[in-house]
Every structure is written in structure tokens, then in C-alpha cells.
Amino acid sequence: MASSQTQTSMEKASPEADKDWFKQRIWCLSGNKVLTTSDGAAPPAQTLARHIYHPRSADEIAALVKSSPATTPIACICGGHESSNAAALASSDAVILDLAHLKSIEFHRDDEGTLVTVGAGALNRELVEALKHHQLALPVGTGPGVGVVGYIVNGGLSGYFSRRLGLLGQRAVKLTMVTAEGDIRVLTPEDELFTAMLGAGSALGIVVDVTVRAAPESVVQSAEQRIFSFETREQAVEFSRSALGFMKEHALPDESVSMELVVTGTKALVVTVVFYDSFRGSTTEFVKPLEDLAASLNLPVAMEFHWTSWYETAAALWPVIDGMKGSPLAMLQHCMGTKDIPDDEILEFVSDTAVSQAPLDEAELSILEIRTLGGAALSGPKLPSGNCHHTFFADLITLYDAGKKKAGERQAIADLTRRLVEKARNVDNLTVDFSGTHSQPDDADYMVSAADIFGTEAMAENVKALKKKMDRNNRFRFHPFAKLI
Ligand SMILES: Cc1cc2nc3c(=O)[nH]c(=O)nc-3n(C[C@H](O)[C@H](O)[C@H](O)COP(=O)(O)OP(=O)(O)OC[C@H]3O[C@@H](n4cnc5c(N)ncnc54)[C@H](O)[C@@H]3O)c2cc1C
């Protein structure tokens, strides 16, 4: 039986079907997994797991968990976008539950408004389209194929919307999960496991669905995007230096807007400002100093966009991300940020070192995203995610088509990325890799900090204690926090 078919029996799919499954379900390979090993070969790009199941309900998941020995490791795949491929690769004694069939997206009302229950196989694009239909909004991530539940259980954030709407997990009110023992549980905020599931969930259980409180689409007034072309890295650094000064002065203290500057390997500087419902004033006047800055540096406007709805803003990057392809696509992902409004030395590090030294020429699909965060993400309930403790955030995504690079070039890209991340770690008050969704846990000899990634020491201890209690045999071991818990 091919892996792509519905399969709840113990039949083994053919190696070819497993290979195809991996290719279809995995967005990219970790940039560490396309490097040659000591014997000169890159590890095979296919799952090691012995079975791949495609359950269709909580009952089927529970039955699968119960029917396998209590020590059998279990991995889950939702959207297949996690940066280290831990769950998709798994191990030879593991089984994978591919949750793609749990696609339901259901809307309900209560006294306070509209709730949405999202199944564990639903993708970001599907949720955004469904919300559009109901004139609603949520703080979704950018990637169209990112799994909604995969994003929530790792504490995902929205660069465009979290400042106004918090993290998606902060809007959760109910969650259905299956434990390591195969029991189905419905959790609400009163359960101690509930909060932990919204940042460390991939280590604690199998989520079947999550119910979140939606907001009206009117929370977003409009958004402006300007794309300026640059030729030399010096130009990108100079623009970034002043644009980050603008961000510090005008965007970070003003929670009615969010701002993002993206520097790309395709030599573009992309500035996006999202104006929330509380914004008063002229949106064109707000972005004019950034246009003037580009003009003063002779950087031409390549494109200009005005979005007038939450939906247009949420879907804006889909064509760009859909165009990122490789055979395979390789990615390394690291983040750095500050809890408060950053001091000038940190902004200088981001422009003069990060923008200057990011491997944008070597890995031409790479981007450095520099964003405002904070706002509702900071003031909302505390989840086990560094994302709800940070006000300012830069995400270095090293991305390239590994099929077009020689072994030495892939290694050089990994080395350049590592060198930059090491420099960031030496900058006072800059936290590095505080996010379960934006860090690369498979970097060799590199420890992320549990307190940073889960937000605080106390939260990290709580997650560790719950992991011990809920999953004694560490069945759920293929997740971004494997080095920590
Ligand atoms: C193009 C792109 C855009 C992105 N944009 C953003 C963004 O805007 N904001 C952001 O925060 N992150 C973003 N990310 C990161 C992304 O949110 C995380 O990698 C996320 O964990 C991916 O979820 P997934 O379901 O797609 O991946 P998967 O690899 O399927 O799952 C990720 C992890 O969650 C576990 N998991 C998945 N489903 C379940 C479940 N039902 N129960 C328990 N555990 C489960 C898996 O076992 C795995 O460990 C982006 C990544 C990419 C590649």
C-alpha cells in the first residue's frame, strides 16, 4: 500500500512510497542535513520511520497510539515546515502520524464573538481563505503551507499581526489532544497542560484540533509595502541603519502599527508597515520618510503595494514563498531579538554586522527579516515561547537550492551563518534563538537555552516537569526542543 493512501493498518509502505512521501510533505531540508559527513556523503533525504499512518480522527490516532508498544517513538507531521526535519526523518523504530486528513475548519459563536476550531492537518492558506469568507482575522504566519497546529504548538508568531492580535496560541480557548498513552483529552485554560501545549506541544502530545478566538477583519486598516532595489551590500547596510532608526523612533513606541524590513538575497529592501484599527493619521505620510531615505541613497522603487484588508496582507507573501524552490531547498533558521526597545548598539549590530555579513550572495534565496513585535504578544497570557517576551526581532533565514551547490559551497554557507550567529551571541542584551519556530535545533555543538526558548526559567522547568509526567518513555521525541527536554 502506498503511503499516500489512507492507512491505519500495520502494513509497511514501500521504500519508494516513503521517499515520495518525504519529498511531497517536506518543504525544505535543514542546511545542516545537506552537508557531507565524515564519510563524504550527505545523509539520505528520506524518512527513517518504519510506518507512516494517515489517521482521520482523534479515535484513529488514539487507537494507533494504544496499539503500538509503549516505547515506540511517535512523530507527527502537520505542514512539514519545521526547520530541522526532526519529525519527518524520525528514526527506524518510530512511526509517523501524517495528520494531513484532519483538515476541518469550523466556525462557532459564543457571547463574546466567533471561535474557530482548526484540525491538525489544516494549513495556513486554508485557514486564511476560510477566515476571509467570514470577515475575520487571526495572527497567522506567512508561509501558505505552514501547518496551523504545527505553528501554534511551537509558539508561532505573526510579524504582521501579533502586535495587535497576540500569538495565535494566546487566542486559544480549547484543545483536543491524544496523550502518550493513547487517551483523548479535551483541555481548557484551567488545565495545567493547556498553556504548555501552546509552545511546547510538539513534545507533549498529539494535538487533534485547537479552538481559537477570532477577531474582526477590521483590526487591520491597511498596509503599505515598498520594495527598493540595491546593488551593493554597503547600500543595504546604509538603508537598514537609517530605517532601523526610523523603526525605533516611530514604529516601536506606537502599537497602532507594525513594521518589518526584509533584506533579500535577490537584492531588495522590502519595507512593510501594517496599520491597525487604532492608527490615526495618514498612512502615506507615515511611510514617506522611508521613501525619502531610499531616494536619498538613489535606491529605485522596484514595486509598491497598498493593501486594504487583513486578507490581502495575510496572503501577500504567498506567491513569493511559493516561488522558493530547490532540489532540495535547504534552510537554516536563526533569530535574535530584544525584550525592550533595542538600544542603538544593538540596532548597529543588526545593520552593520547582520545585514552586512548574512550569506545573501552565497545563498541567494535568503532573507533577513527585521521586525517589531511586542504589543499584544507581550501583554497577552504568557506561553512557553520566547516569542511572547520580545519587542524587537530579527530572523535570519538562510535559504538556497542545494541541488545547485557543490559540497564546499554548502559548507561555506553553513559556516557563514554560524559565524554570524556566534557574533550575535556576544552582543549584550540580544537574545539569540529564543523561538521554537525560528531557531535551528540541529546545529552541531550548539545549545539553545531552554529559558530563552520557553520564555523564562520557570516556564522551562514547568515544561520539563510536564514532559516527565505526560511522556515517561519520551515517545514524542522528534520536535524542536529535543536538546532541551
Ligand atoms: C516558509 C515558512 C514560513 C514560515 N513563517 C512563519 C511565521 O510567519 N511565523 C512563525 O512563527 N513561524 C513561521 N515558520 C516556522 C513554522 O511556523 C514552524 O516551523 C512550524 O513548526 C511548522 O509547522 P508545520 O506543521 O508546517 O511543520 P511540521 O514539521 O509538520 O511540524 C512542526 C513540529 O510540530 C510538531 N507537530 C505538528 N503537528 C502537531 C500536532 N498536531 N501535535 C503535536 N505536534 C505537532 C511536529 O512533530 C514537529 O515537531 C515558517 C516556516 C517556513 C518554512
The ligand as a MOL file (V3000), in Angstrom:
LIG
                    3D

  0  0  0     0  0            999 V3000
M  V30 BEGIN CTAB
M  V30 COUNTS 53 58 0 0 0
M  V30 BEGIN ATOM
M  V30 1 C 8.0920 29.3650 4.5050 0
M  V30 2 C 7.9570 29.3800 6.0030 0
M  V30 3 C 7.2660 30.4150 6.6110 0
M  V30 4 C 7.1510 30.4510 8.0000 0
M  V30 5 N 6.5160 31.5090 8.5830 0
M  V30 6 C 6.4670 31.5800 9.9340 0
M  V30 7 C 5.8760 32.7000 10.5870 0
M  V30 8 O 5.4190 33.6350 9.9500 0
M  V30 9 N 5.8530 32.7060 11.9350 0
M  V30 10 C 6.3650 31.6660 12.6710 0
M  V30 11 O 6.3190 31.7190 13.8920 0
M  V30 12 N 6.9240 30.6040 12.0730 0
M  V30 13 C 6.9920 30.5550 10.7430 0
M  V30 14 N 7.6010 29.4850 10.1540 0
M  V30 15 C 8.0810 28.3960 11.0050 0
M  V30 16 C 6.9330 27.4220 11.2460 0
M  V30 17 O 5.8750 28.0470 11.9050 0
M  V30 18 C 7.4030 26.2750 12.1300 0
M  V30 19 O 8.4650 25.5930 11.5250 0
M  V30 20 C 6.2610 25.3080 12.4170 0
M  V30 21 O 6.6290 24.4600 13.4770 0
M  V30 22 C 5.9270 24.4870 11.1840 0
M  V30 23 O 4.7840 23.7420 11.4220 0
M  V30 24 P 4.3770 22.6320 10.3460 0
M  V30 25 O 3.1690 21.9790 10.8530 0
M  V30 26 O 4.3630 23.2250 8.9990 0
M  V30 27 O 5.6300 21.6560 10.3810 0
M  V30 28 P 5.7810 20.1590 10.8620 0
M  V30 29 O 7.2090 19.8550 10.5350 0
M  V30 30 O 4.7370 19.2930 10.3180 0
M  V30 31 O 5.5860 20.2670 12.4220 0
M  V30 32 C 6.4460 21.0520 13.2040 0
M  V30 33 C 6.6220 20.4140 14.5780 0
M  V30 34 O 5.3800 20.4000 15.2600 0
M  V30 35 C 5.0030 19.0700 15.5450 0
M  V30 36 N 3.5870 18.9250 15.2870 0
M  V30 37 C 2.9560 19.1990 14.1350 0
M  V30 38 N 1.6470 18.9460 14.2690 0
M  V30 39 C 1.4680 18.5250 15.5300 0
M  V30 40 C 0.3360 18.0990 16.2610 0
M  V30 41 N -0.8650 18.0540 15.7080 0
M  V30 42 N 0.5010 17.7350 17.5460 0
M  V30 43 C 1.7240 17.7560 18.1210 0
M  V30 44 N 2.8300 18.1410 17.4700 0
M  V30 45 C 2.6970 18.5090 16.1870 0
M  V30 46 C 5.8170 18.1880 14.6170 0
M  V30 47 O 6.0050 16.9130 15.1610 0
M  V30 48 C 7.1030 18.9680 14.5030 0
M  V30 49 O 7.9290 18.7090 15.6050 0
M  V30 50 C 7.7300 29.4210 8.7800 0
M  V30 51 C 8.4290 28.3820 8.1650 0
M  V30 52 C 8.5530 28.3630 6.7840 0
M  V30 53 C 9.3430 27.2590 6.1510 0
M  V30 END ATOM
M  V30 BEGIN BOND
M  V30 1 1 1 2
M  V30 2 1 2 3
M  V30 3 2 2 52
M  V30 4 2 3 4
M  V30 5 1 4 5
M  V30 6 1 4 50
M  V30 7 2 5 6
M  V30 8 1 6 7
M  V30 9 1 6 13
M  V30 10 2 7 8
M  V30 11 1 7 9
M  V30 12 1 9 10
M  V30 13 2 10 11
M  V30 14 1 10 12
M  V30 15 2 12 13
M  V30 16 1 13 14
M  V30 17 1 14 15
M  V30 18 1 14 50
M  V30 19 1 15 16
M  V30 20 1 16 17
M  V30 21 1 16 18
M  V30 22 1 18 19
M  V30 23 1 18 20
M  V30 24 1 20 21
M  V30 25 1 20 22
M  V30 26 1 22 23
M  V30 27 1 23 24
M  V30 28 2 24 25
M  V30 29 1 24 26
M  V30 30 1 24 27
M  V30 31 1 27 28
M  V30 32 2 28 29
M  V30 33 1 28 30
M  V30 34 1 28 31
M  V30 35 1 31 32
M  V30 36 1 32 33
M  V30 37 1 33 34
M  V30 38 1 33 48
M  V30 39 1 34 35
M  V30 40 1 35 36
M  V30 41 1 35 46
M  V30 42 1 36 37
M  V30 43 1 36 45
M  V30 44 2 37 38
M  V30 45 1 38 39
M  V30 46 1 39 40
M  V30 47 2 39 45
M  V30 48 1 40 41
M  V30 49 2 40 42
M  V30 50 1 42 43
M  V30 51 2 43 44
M  V30 52 1 44 45
M  V30 53 1 46 47
M  V30 54 1 46 48
M  V30 55 1 48 49
M  V30 56 2 50 51
M  V30 57 1 51 52
M  V30 58 1 52 53
M  V30 END BOND
M  V30 END CTAB
M  END
